[in-house]
Amino acid sequence: MSQILDTNRLHDSAANADNALHAPSPYDPVDTPVGETVEKYSRTPSTYADLKDLTKPRITRMVVITAGIGFVLGVSAPMPMPWLTLAIALIGTALSCMAASVFNQVYERDTDALMHRTRNRPLAAGRVSVKAAMWLGSLLTLAGVGLLAGYGLYLAAALSAFTIASYALIYTPMKRTTTLALIVGAVPGAMPPVIGYAAATGTVGPAAVLLFAIMFVWQVPHFLAIAWLYREDYARANLAMLPVIDPSGVRTFRQTLIGCLLLLPVGLLPSAMGIAGQIYFAVAAICGLGFLAFAVALVLRPTREHARQLFFASLVYLPVVLIAMMVDRA
């Protein structure tokens, strides 16, 4: 926690970032209305609402889905589905994801307090103490990793522990200092299907590596779209997000396009390597070309609306492609 910056200095830095670094893009001169960037919270804060906000159930739900797909891909077709093992794997992965979210908010409580989108979070608003949140994160870590290890899913437990540590101790602090945090954060972000696969097989096979690769590359355009939409907020908190240090958007949109271009062939590799069939190939090709089309539209006309469309396209791409792989596995 010693690396957490003084709040007053952050206010000064955020002001400088707003004035110097974060001049609006010439393509997108209108700031996002504050009302659109504030996360939704209960009008009357409660213990349940704060617990929900700390553990981020929507993110956890997506993590559980991708872990489940990884597990199913790891089960050979003739074998019956080991439902109990699947349930243990998903519960353990969910608890681990919640732990990472809690630790993330502990570290970022001061920067969260500076951003419109996150200033009502329990720690940022002062409704939950750091001590209580650390206890919660620790208990969730022990429960998630312990459940996996206790059931004999040792590799999955180790991968879950690595995911929590890399997200909370490496990626989260890096967001303050370098734009490379996006690449580093994509590693724990791509781990859930690998954890699921490891829980089913006890190994990390080619299918798990391909799932990791798809999710890793997918995160680049996905999170750059988010960062562009909320660049004013990130500048207020003095976070080293690419759209903050690149107010024109040239580098941001170029990297977004590169990510979508790379995702197209990576998404087709499961069929090329015999892990998925031709139906998957067709679905991945259509989704990849569609995702790329939204990225091209953003490059040609880099407005907030096109960034929002790219973001929603990313939300369509990932579940459709992963479900297609699960259904049409070879």
SULJO-V353680 format. One record per residue. N is the residue number from 1. RES is the residue in one small letter. SS is DSSP state (h for helix, s for strand, l for the rest). PHI is phi in whole degrees, -180 to 180 (none if undefined). PSI is psi in degrees with one decimal (NA if undefined). Layout:
N;RES;SS;PHI;PSI
N;RES;SS;PHI;PSI
This chain:
1;m;l;none;-9.0
2;s;l;-66;-16.9
3;q;l;-85;-4.3
4;i;l;-69;129.1
5;l;l;-79;153.6
6;d;l;-64;137.3
7;t;h;-63;-39.9
8;n;h;-64;-40.4
9;r;h;-65;-35.4
10;l;h;-66;-39.5
11;h;h;-59;-44.6
12;d;h;-65;-43.6
13;s;h;-65;-39.4
14;a;h;-65;-39.2
15;a;h;-64;-43.5
16;n;h;-63;-39.0
17;a;h;-64;-40.8
18;d;h;-61;-41.3
19;n;h;-83;-41.1
20;a;h;-98;-52.7
21;l;h;-82;-31.5
22;h;l;-112;43.2
23;a;l;-60;138.9
24;p;l;-59;148.0
25;s;l;-62;141.4
26;p;l;-63;-19.6
27;y;l;-86;-15.2
28;d;l;-145;70.4
29;p;l;-79;-6.8
30;v;l;-100;124.1
31;d;l;-68;152.7
32;t;l;-68;130.6
33;p;l;-58;141.3
34;v;h;-55;-39.0
35;g;h;-61;-23.6
36;e;h;-84;-16.9
37;t;h;-104;-9.6
38;v;l;-81;128.1
39;e;l;-65;149.7
40;k;l;-81;128.2
41;y;l;-134;161.3
42;s;l;-61;139.9
43;r;l;-62;-33.8
44;t;l;-113;100.8
45;p;l;-57;141.7
46;s;l;-141;167.4
47;t;h;-60;-42.0
48;y;h;-64;-45.1
49;a;h;-63;-40.3
50;d;h;-68;-39.0
51;l;h;-62;-41.1
52;k;h;-64;-42.6
53;d;h;-67;-36.3
54;l;h;-69;-36.1
55;t;h;-95;-5.2
56;k;l;48;71.0
57;p;h;-62;-29.8
58;r;h;-68;-41.5
59;i;h;-66;-41.2
60;t;h;-61;-39.0
61;r;h;-61;-44.5
62;m;h;-65;-38.7
63;v;h;-62;-43.2
64;v;h;-64;-41.2
65;i;h;-62;-47.2
66;t;h;-68;-35.5
67;a;h;-65;-40.0
68;g;h;-63;-39.4
69;i;h;-65;-41.3
70;g;h;-61;-39.8
71;f;h;-64;-48.0
72;v;h;-61;-39.8
73;l;h;-67;-23.0
74;g;h;-83;-12.7
75;v;l;-90;121.4
76;s;l;-64;144.3
77;a;l;-54;-43.8
78;p;l;-69;-21.5
79;m;l;-78;144.5
80;p;l;-70;152.0
81;m;l;-70;123.1
82;p;l;-80;84.8
83;w;h;-61;-39.6
84;l;h;-65;-43.9
85;t;h;-62;-40.0
86;l;h;-61;-45.3
87;a;h;-63;-44.5
88;i;h;-61;-43.3
89;a;h;-63;-44.1
90;l;h;-70;-40.1
91;i;h;-66;-44.8
92;g;h;-62;-41.3
93;t;h;-66;-40.9
94;a;h;-62;-45.7
95;l;h;-63;-39.3
96;s;h;-66;-40.3
97;c;h;-62;-43.6
98;m;h;-61;-40.5
99;a;h;-61;-45.2
100;a;h;-61;-39.4
101;s;h;-64;-40.7
102;v;h;-65;-48.9
103;f;h;-61;-37.4
104;n;h;-59;-43.4
105;q;h;-74;-27.5
106;v;h;-63;-48.7
107;y;h;-69;-36.1
108;e;l;-98;17.2
109;r;h;-62;-33.8
110;d;h;-75;-41.5
111;t;h;-72;-33.8
112;d;h;-60;-36.2
113;a;h;-67;-19.5
114;l;h;-90;-14.7
115;m;l;-103;137.2
116;h;l;-58;-39.0
117;r;l;-68;-27.6
118;t;l;-123;2.2
119;r;l;-69;-16.2
120;n;l;-93;4.3
121;r;l;-61;151.1
122;p;l;-55;-43.9
123;l;l;-74;-41.5
124;a;l;-63;-36.7
125;a;l;-85;-5.7
126;g;l;82;12.9
127;r;l;-81;-22.1
128;v;l;-125;135.6
129;s;l;-79;157.4
130;v;h;-62;-40.7
131;k;h;-61;-45.2
132;a;h;-64;-41.4
133;a;h;-67;-39.3
134;m;h;-64;-39.0
135;w;h;-62;-44.9
136;l;h;-61;-47.7
137;g;h;-62;-40.1
138;s;h;-66;-42.9
139;l;h;-64;-41.2
140;l;h;-65;-38.5
141;t;h;-63;-48.9
142;l;h;-62;-39.7
143;a;h;-68;-46.1
144;g;h;-69;-55.2
145;v;h;-67;-39.3
146;g;h;-65;-39.2
147;l;h;-63;-44.8
148;l;h;-64;-46.5
149;a;h;-67;-40.2
150;g;h;-63;-27.3
151;y;l;-90;1.1
152;g;l;92;8.4
153;l;l;-92;68.1
154;y;h;-67;-41.1
155;l;h;-66;-42.2
156;a;h;-62;-39.1
157;a;h;-64;-43.0
158;a;h;-64;-41.3
159;l;h;-66;-36.1
160;s;h;-66;-43.8
161;a;h;-62;-42.3
162;f;h;-62;-40.9
163;t;h;-63;-45.5
164;i;h;-61;-48.2
165;a;h;-65;-45.3
166;s;h;-68;-34.1
167;y;h;-73;-47.8
168;a;h;-82;-35.8
169;l;h;-100;-19.0
170;i;h;-114;-59.7
171;y;h;-62;-49.1
172;t;h;-60;-48.8
173;p;h;-64;-32.8
174;m;h;-65;-25.2
175;k;l;-60;-22.3
176;r;l;-82;-17.6
177;t;l;-121;-26.7
178;t;l;-151;146.7
179;t;l;-71;-13.8
180;l;l;-68;-9.0
181;a;h;-57;-32.7
182;l;h;-59;-45.3
183;i;h;-68;-43.4
184;v;h;-64;-42.6
185;g;h;-69;-21.5
186;a;h;-69;-18.7
187;v;h;-69;-58.6
188;p;h;-63;-29.5
189;g;h;-65;-24.7
190;a;l;-98;3.3
191;m;l;-79;-28.5
192;p;h;-52;-47.5
193;p;h;-66;-28.0
194;v;h;-69;-40.8
195;i;h;-62;-44.3
196;g;h;-62;-44.6
197;y;h;-63;-43.1
198;a;h;-64;-35.5
199;a;h;-65;-32.9
200;a;h;-81;-33.0
201;t;h;-117;-21.2
202;g;l;78;6.8
203;t;l;-137;176.0
204;v;l;-120;96.1
205;g;l;-92;-175.9
206;p;h;-57;-39.1
207;a;h;-62;-40.6
208;a;h;-65;-40.0
209;v;h;-64;-41.7
210;l;h;-67;-40.1
211;l;h;-60;-43.6
212;f;h;-60;-45.7
213;a;h;-62;-43.6
214;i;h;-63;-47.2
215;m;h;-69;-34.2
216;f;h;-63;-51.1
217;v;h;-68;-39.5
218;w;h;-57;-33.4
219;q;h;-67;-24.9
220;v;h;-64;-58.6
221;p;h;-67;-33.0
222;h;h;-60;-51.7
223;f;h;-80;-26.2
224;l;h;-67;-34.8
225;a;h;-64;-43.3
226;i;h;-63;-45.7
227;a;h;-62;-36.0
228;w;h;-68;-40.5
229;l;h;-63;-35.1
230;y;l;-114;29.3
231;r;h;-65;-32.9
232;e;h;-63;-41.3
233;d;h;-64;-45.6
234;y;h;-63;-34.0
235;a;h;-68;-38.3
236;r;h;-59;-35.2
237;a;l;-91;0.8
238;n;l;59;38.9
239;l;l;-89;142.1
240;a;l;-85;58.1
241;m;l;-85;146.0
242;l;h;-55;-45.6
243;p;h;-64;-18.3
244;v;h;-75;-44.0
245;i;h;-88;-3.1
246;d;l;-128;67.0
247;p;l;-62;-24.2
248;s;l;-73;-23.5
249;g;l;87;-1.0
250;v;h;-61;-51.9
251;r;h;-68;-39.4
252;t;h;-60;-49.4
253;f;h;-72;-31.8
254;r;h;-65;-44.5
255;q;h;-69;-32.7
256;t;h;-62;-46.5
257;l;h;-64;-42.4
258;i;h;-61;-41.1
259;g;h;-61;-44.3
260;c;h;-69;-36.3
261;l;h;-64;-40.8
262;l;h;-71;-34.0
263;l;h;-65;-30.7
264;l;h;-60;-55.6
265;p;h;-70;-35.2
266;v;h;-62;-39.2
267;g;h;-67;-21.6
268;l;h;-91;-10.2
269;l;h;-61;-36.7
270;p;h;-56;-37.8
271;s;h;-72;-41.1
272;a;h;-64;-29.1
273;m;l;-97;6.4
274;g;l;78;15.2
275;i;l;-88;-29.6
276;a;s;-131;165.8
277;g;l;-97;-164.6
278;q;h;-74;-29.8
279;i;h;-62;-45.8
280;y;h;-59;-43.9
281;f;h;-55;-45.3
282;a;h;-65;-44.2
283;v;h;-64;-45.7
284;a;h;-65;-37.4
285;a;h;-66;-45.3
286;i;h;-64;-46.6
287;c;h;-66;-40.0
288;g;h;-65;-42.9
289;l;h;-67;-38.5
290;g;h;-64;-44.8
291;f;h;-61;-43.0
292;l;h;-63;-37.8
293;a;h;-62;-39.7
294;f;h;-67;-35.9
295;a;h;-67;-41.1
296;v;h;-63;-42.2
297;a;h;-60;-38.0
298;l;h;-68;-38.2
299;v;h;-66;-42.4
300;l;h;-70;-36.6
301;r;l;-139;85.9
302;p;l;-78;76.3
303;t;l;-109;166.1
304;r;h;-61;-38.2
305;e;h;-65;-40.9
306;h;h;-69;-34.3
307;a;h;-65;-39.9
308;r;h;-65;-39.9
309;q;h;-65;-39.8
310;l;h;-64;-40.0
311;f;h;-60;-47.1
312;f;h;-67;-34.0
313;a;h;-63;-36.4
314;s;h;-66;-34.5
315;l;h;-70;-25.1
316;v;h;-82;-43.4
317;y;h;-57;-54.3
318;l;h;-63;-54.0
319;p;h;-65;-36.4
320;v;h;-65;-45.2
321;v;h;-67;-43.7
322;l;h;-68;-39.6
323;i;h;-66;-40.0
324;a;h;-62;-38.9
325;m;h;-65;-40.1
326;m;h;-67;-40.6
327;v;h;-72;-38.5
328;d;l;-108;34.4
329;r;s;-68;146.1
330;a;l;-77;NA
